[in-house]
Amino acid sequence: MDDIQDGREVQEETLSGCDGRSLMGALEYGYHLLAANKEEINRLNVFPVPDGDTGTNMLLTLEAALQAGNQAESTHAGDVAQAIYRGALMGARGNSGVIFSQCLRGIADALAGAETIRVSGLVRALRSAADSAYAALQEPAEGTMLTVSRDTAEACEALPADAEMQDVLATAVAAAERSVARTPQLLAVLREAGVVDAGGQALWLLVEGARRYVSGESVEQVELPTSERALLPEIAVVTETLYGYCTGFLVSGTGLDVMEMRHAVAERGDSVVVVGDEDLVRVHVHTENPGAVLDLAREAGNLHRIEIFNMDDQYERAQSALADGDLPGIEVALPEAPVETREQCVVAVADGEGLKDIYEQMGARVVSGGPTMNPSTQEIHAAIVAANANHVFILPNDKNVILSAEQTRDLAECDIHVLPTYSMAQGIGALFAFQEESDPSENDAAMRDAAESMRYGSITLATRDATVDGVHVLQGQWLALAQGHVCAAEDELESALLAAVTRMGADSSELLSCYFGVDVSEDEAQTLVEQVQATFPELEIEVIYGGQPHYPYLLTLE
């Protein structure tokens, strides 16, 4: 993807019809534009905190699609499009990634059997992409990437029959931009947060990439339509619930009936996404009874990549769980494993000199990562291999790492236990419950109980203006978060810390652990917690150096 074709060659090729190589080139241009904007997109989130991951999720899905497209058996447009779709379905990240894979499925359906792509075929493909995306959802919501895909298709269908390829793509770009701009008018959660839809913004970048490719233009950095535009997390593509179990898996077989499976799954939960074809189906559902959904799917075919986690302790973004580092397919060097096999050990994700030292002193193997630097599945797997144990307990310590940790089940040759930890500070509490001499099942139960009983919070700076959880936030204010929810936005750090500790339940707790970050001195931390102590005189407070970036304070209450 580093070798971008000369624009003049691209333009000459499109005049005689694009084949699969041109389709790959157009997507690669979109990939470069998305990659160039990834960090900006990651920083813009419904939650105005510096650890968003929307850009990463979309980039990883597109990476998987392009890798599969490169392995297509021919250069015919239809064959390459089918390979791209299959790669995207297998590698889809987050709900927006799944929906994007269905857009690619629609394109593949429209191009089936075609050697090249003509203008009329492109217009049909855009319509098919929108139709396929809408059909994938039980309850499609307007004001999302669905709306953007449909508006784009309708604008191109209105063009005269003699329109050229460049005209179609220029129209598509303009229509996508207009559609993205109006998404807050259609979706209340966007309107409240003052953002536009994430998936729609990503689609705009991809269509702009295709336009530049066909026109022979540069693939240099592009500015997003408006600097104030932010992105909604993937979870907003469908209606979400905050309770139950987020359940996802793949079903392989022959003659699979996607529509029948979608209706059957919908009877057993909500937030349903069931997409695929006769051979492979991806399922996502929020349900109180994951076993019933798995039993249903097992009757249809073989199950793969089963991922289940409890959403009661999380907010709407529990689905997005993806790495900001290595992309799929990138090799990660595995550390040399110890000679002796241990019965069980702990692998913890942590960032910050102090926090890493604490985990290592307690016997855990540390994987570097945390907010804005989520480790890849390969990196977590490397630590599992290096641990060389029969049972490995993983402390993800961030909501965006849980699914990456879950995916190691398919790679590891040992039993994997992924614990529900959403904070590096909370993970330490879970690690205290681990006893190497205990039975693995006892450790699993004890660590889960410890994690779930520990209240956690944090303080960080707001990266933009927003309204989240009913709290009006201004850029530069201190955000107080408790159990993953914004509970206050304050001009003074002391006020934010006090708000977080209060919401966490300090009046009914005994011990507050306060881990201060890399930009905070110990004297500053001591002075601040003394002010908290004055409000809660019965509370024991310990101040610990964590050294974590982005979050001056990580908190736990016991």
Buried (B, 14 or more C-beta within 10 A) or exposed (E): BEEBBEBEEBBEBBEEBBBBBBBBBBBBBBBBBBBBBBBBBBBBBBBBBBBBBBBBBBBBBBBBBBBBBBEBEEBBBBBBBBBBBBBBBBBBBBBBBBBBBBBBBBBBBBBEEBBBBBBEBBBBBBBBBBBBBBBBBBEBBEBBBBBBBBBBBBBBEEBEEEBEBBBBBBBBBBBBBBBBBBBBEBBEBBBBBBBBBBBBBBBBBBBBBBBBBBBBBEBEEBEBBEEEBBBBBBBBBBBBBEEBBBBBBBBBBEEBEBEEBBEBBBEBBBBBBBBBBEEBBBBBBBBEEBEBBBEBBEEBBEBEBBBBBBBEBBBBBBBBBBBBBBBBEEEBEBEEEEEEEBEBBBBBBBBBEBBBBBBEEEEBBBBBBBBBBBBBBBBBBBBBBBBBBBBBBBBBBBBBBBBBBBBBBEBBEBBBBBBBBBBBBBBBBBBBBBEEEBEBEEBBEBBBEBBBEBBBBBBBBBBBBBBBBEBEBEEEBBBBBBBBBBBBBBEEBBBBBBBBBBBBEBEEBEEBBBBBBBEBEEEEBEEBBEEBBEEBEEBEBEBBBBBBBBBBBBBBBB
